[in-house]
Amino acid sequence: MEVSWNKSFFEIDQDLLAPLYAKAPVDFVKGKGSYLIDAEGEKYLDFVSGIAVNSLGHAFEPIVKAIREQSLKFNHLSNLYPSEAQLKLAEALLENTPFDKAFFCNSGTEANEAAIKFARKYFNRNGEAERVEIITFFNSFHGRTFGALSATGQPSLREGFGSMPGDFVHIAWNDVEALQKKVHSKTCAILLEPMVAEGGILSLAPEMVKAINEAREKHACLVIADEIQTGMGRLGSLFAFEKYGLNVDLLTMAKALGAGLPLGACLMRQKIADQLKPGDHGTTFGGNPIACAAGLAALEVIREKDFLNTVQERSEQLQKGLQKLLQKYDFLGEIRGDGLLLGVTSDRAVADLIASAREEKLLILRAGANVLRLLPPLNVSEQEVQEALEKLDKTFAKHV
Ligand SMILES: Cc1ncc(COP(=O)(O)O)c(C=O)c1O
């Protein structure tokens, strides 16, 4: 196909790429800090952050430096040899969590595939091959590959794709009674997002935390926390399971882990690693050295004293401002979320609000059917939060 480069990227995208995304008609050419800049030089305040990926904003100097330095050594090594960049990042992750071993991959869905396989293999090698059933939740989102899609609590996403891997049991979010009914001595694992993100920004009730911890003890099943969106400081703590007191055996992460480069990981307790052998699982690109070097540079920033306190402060500032907007616009319902994963429910079509915000040069996104989601970079400034609130005010005023 001949491409006319006089057209916008948006138009060329329609011509060349599979129609899998409802893309916005805007051509970004670069980013700096909390802003993206389009082909006309217009600056947009980026409260999408590449869907919780660019957690330190764009072109952040320590990340640029780490990428450059690693790329001068090598871009890729393969998992045939130990990689210093992987080891440094594994050390930093394991030092800051109660886990003992790390597995690196490239994305969120792969991290969940790995966790599901490791959980089942753990019981299989432990002489309990029948323990394969995994409890997951409606409204959850765990990824697009078959295992993670089967775990995902949104049946419509599975439509038309034929048979799915079995032994996933879905229960309603925060339904303690259903959990108690469904977990038994043959349950392999409970898989959950400590805050449902894509599915509408739904908090985990403290009684559910208690019920999951009790089920884990009583039935000796594993708990897998999917922190692909909530991890790496997004909720104001390095990981959300710690903040909410959830006891976890396998932790999956991706998105912000590689600071903009594709990287996922599954951390595990020693007893699970003890049941894994070479050849059980693997990946060509997983744990790419440049992605790991970028990830380590990001983690060092997030671990700096007061960084996460500042995330919490920005969260409070944003929530206070949103509260005022809620009083002003009666089509807004409630504020959801924690840290810098925040949402506002709305009676107005979310897609229209997102488009209006874009006209105001503010980028925001959706969660579930009726929630506007805000995912600013974690190092967003006080002034930028104020600017976003003013832009939201102007956006909502257009929909009264
Ligand atoms: C909680 C959660 N799990 C898994 C995924 C899938 O991650 P990826 O798109 O990197 O495969 C996502 C992506 O939005 C997510 O939010």
The ligand as a Tripos MOL2 file, in Angstrom:
@<TRIPOS>MOLECULE
LIG
   16    16     1     0     0
SMALL
NO_CHARGES

@<TRIPOS>ATOM
      1 C1         -4.6600   -5.0720   36.3030 C.3       1 LIG1
      2 C2         -4.1690   -5.4120   34.9360 C.ar      1 LIG1
      3 N1         -3.7420   -6.6460   34.6890 N.ar      1 LIG1
      4 C3         -3.2730   -6.9960   33.4700 C.ar      1 LIG1
      5 C4         -3.2260   -6.1080   32.4290 C.ar      1 LIG1
      6 C5         -2.6820   -6.5120   31.0890 C.3       1 LIG1
      7 O1         -1.4400   -5.9110   30.8880 O.3       1 LIG1
      8 P1         -0.8140   -5.8180   29.3870 P.3       1 LIG1
      9 O2         -1.6880   -4.9460   28.6000 O.co2     1 LIG1
     10 O3          0.5700   -5.2770   29.6220 O.co2     1 LIG1
     11 O4         -0.7720   -7.2260   28.8840 O.co2     1 LIG1
     12 C6         -3.6710   -4.7950   32.6590 C.ar      1 LIG1
     13 C7         -3.6890   -3.8060   31.5520 C.2       1 LIG1
     14 O5         -4.4180   -2.8490   31.5510 O.2       1 LIG1
     15 C8         -4.1470   -4.4320   33.9330 C.ar      1 LIG1
     16 O6         -4.5950   -3.1940   34.1990 O.3       1 LIG1
@<TRIPOS>BOND
     1     1     2 1
     2     2     3 ar
     3     2    15 ar
     4     3     4 ar
     5     4     5 ar
     6     5     6 1
     7     5    12 ar
     8     6     7 1
     9     7     8 1
    10     8     9 2
    11     8    10 1
    12     8    11 1
    13    12    13 1
    14    12    15 ar
    15    13    14 2
    16    15    16 1
@<TRIPOS>SUBSTRUCTURE
     1 LIG1         1 GROUP 0 **** ****
